[in-house]
Amino acid sequence: MSRVQPCSVSLYPLPHTTSSESVKTKTEEMEREEKRERKGKMERKRENNISFGHAMIRRSTEPPV
């Protein structure tokens, strides 16, 4: 039984609902999870920015009355 990491990782189950930043144990699995979470947040933020940016552009391209 040379595989010890899967067991050590399973000792710290990280629920997908809570932010992984609350758990400060630096396991590879957790870091990967954290990156995935952060990426998801960034994607959502970028989507909001894009829709907001489109509104701004539409407003600015309208000819002045």
Secondary structure, 3 states (H helix, E strand, C coil): CCCCHHHHHHHCCCCCCCCHHHCCCCCHHHHHHHHHHHHHHHHHHHHHHHHHHHHHHHHHHCCCC
